[in-house]
Amino acid sequence: MAGEPDVAVIGGGPAGLMAAEILGGEGLAVALYDRMPTVGRKLLMAGRGGLNLTHGEPLARMLDRYGAARETLRPMLEAFDNAAVRAWAEGLGQPVFTGSSGRVFPRALKASPLLRAWLARLAERGVAIHTRHDWQGFGADGSLRFRLADGSEVLARPKATVLALGGASWPRLGADGGWVEPLRAVGIDVRDLVPANPGIDIAWSPGFVERFAGRPLKTVEVELDGDRQRGDLVLTAYGLEGGAIYTLGPAIRDVLARDGKATLNLDLRPDGDTESIAARLAKAFGKGRSRANALRALGLAPQAVAILREVPGGLPAEPLALAALLKAVPLEVTAQRSLARAISTAGGVAFDGLDKRLMLRDRPGVFVAGEMLDWEAPTGGYLLQACLATGHWAARGVSAFLAAQDNA
Ligand SMILES: Cc1cc2nc3c(=O)[nH]c(=O)nc-3n(C[C@H](O)[C@H](O)[C@H](O)COP(=O)(O)OP(=O)(O)OC[C@H]3O[C@@H](n4cnc5c(N)ncnc54)[C@H](O)[C@@H]3O)c2cc1C
């Protein structure tokens, strides 16, 4: 490896790439390391869903999405907000648009053109990218230890480091939480990594799975303990996926931990009230229609009708009871999907161990950014928004740290 960089950025996901972009732009010698043969693999995977870069809502509303980390993240999200994300993407030649749900996407609806332009910008700024460098932790003298593909080890001794190693979901894309032990070994407080935005397990009958796995449930609402979330869901062989389920994730996690199971109420017709639905059903029954036909006449898809049949006891014959079931189908959740299959990770490096610039209090010169920090948020663009904002913030912290060293 050539010379010692001013700054080592470890992890070539959105957080690390953003930190490298800012620091390279300041004329610093930046080396970016990643264990994988190429960088940005999870970003590319996110691109398969259209690449929801951020959300268009006002910042005060957006901050609420970060729950307990709201106030900690506030200055970072103020410094690099959703307008900044849009401008940044457009500056990389990727015009964006806001969908009807307020989510912001590149017009290309994929990540590869953005990543290509981003890497070209890093190259222009002189950022050296070292792939197949698997960070193992700190040496006794504080150096960074990397294992190479041939099993040999190299050390780096930069003036400052940004750790942006990601969470632990979808480990085949590079981030597997292997950094937790090396950090704990040197006394850094890392909260256990747990799934965020996971799908849920529901014991569908085999016939239901065979016919309907992969089909959507459009514009439904799910409710748990009075919290209602609207969105589109996808039926899977094991249960359900979708934004509304993810948003309820922390509540589902708590109820499962407390009771071992959780019952979600699924509203298949959120815009209709029980009485008017019952009246329409009664009218259809009056014309001699079967229950299934009457339900289909309400506009329910075959998979939505079939879900009603999954409830023990089957379809009620009486219109009001059937309408009430349709408005609150009880779904028993047995588990959340594992961390490896979740969209993102909760837990991570505790903010208490970091200063306001995201520098580890016990390791001056080492900064942390992205999903490896202890925050979580629902899907909707909030994940990439916070990864980019914390990468940007950590880079500003590195600049201030190096400037203070130079003046000392
Ligand atoms: C299927 C899917 C779809 C998603 N869609 C969206 C979306 O549309 N919108 C949104 O906002 N978010 C989305 N996300 C989440 C988003 O992609 C992540 O939150 C984001 O990529 C995290 O960025 P990061 O830089 O912190 O970590 P990562 O992107 O995970 O990058 C971490 C990097 O660190 C490297 N690394 C890890 N350990 C080591 C080590 N020991 N040594 C060297 N390198 C290491 C990894 O190889 C990786 O390149 C999606 C996630 C998934 C799984």
The ligand as an ORCA input file, in Angstrom:
! r2SCAN-3c Opt
* xyz 0 1
  C     -32.759     -4.607     -0.168
  C     -32.460     -3.256      0.403
  C     -33.085     -2.134     -0.130
  C     -32.848     -0.869      0.418
  N     -33.455      0.212     -0.137
  C     -33.276      1.428      0.410
  C     -33.895      2.589     -0.156
  O     -34.538      2.535     -1.212
  N     -33.736      3.783      0.499
  C     -32.992      3.894      1.637
  O     -32.910      4.989      2.203
  N     -32.326      2.834      2.142
  C     -32.457      1.613      1.552
  N     -31.790      0.543      2.074
  C     -30.853      0.757      3.197
  C     -29.525      1.404      2.745
  O     -29.056      0.770      1.568
  C     -28.500      1.299      3.877
  O     -29.029      1.899      5.034
  C     -27.173      1.985      3.498
  O     -26.571      1.363      2.370
  C     -26.186      1.937      4.659
  O     -25.072      2.685      4.294
  P     -23.678      2.538      5.050
  O     -22.691      3.300      4.232
  O     -23.820      2.858      6.466
  O     -23.353      0.960      4.978
  P     -23.237     -0.044      3.733
  O     -23.939      0.486      2.545
  O     -23.648     -1.360      4.269
  O     -21.693     -0.054      3.424
  C     -20.763     -0.572      4.353
  C     -19.503     -0.963      3.605
  O     -18.537     -1.365      4.585
  C     -17.844     -2.501      4.081
  N     -17.316     -3.253      5.228
  C     -18.013     -3.827      6.228
  N     -17.177     -4.413      7.108
  C     -15.919     -4.183      6.648
  C     -14.613     -4.527      7.123
  N     -14.424     -5.216      8.261
  N     -13.540     -4.111      6.406
  C     -13.699     -3.394      5.261
  N     -14.904     -3.055      4.762
  C     -15.997     -3.449      5.456
  C     -18.884     -3.266      3.298
  O     -18.295     -4.127      2.346
  C     -19.718     -2.141      2.681
  O     -19.242     -1.804      1.378
  C     -31.970     -0.734      1.527
  C     -31.342     -1.851      2.051
  C     -31.568     -3.108      1.503
  C     -30.879     -4.314      2.084
*
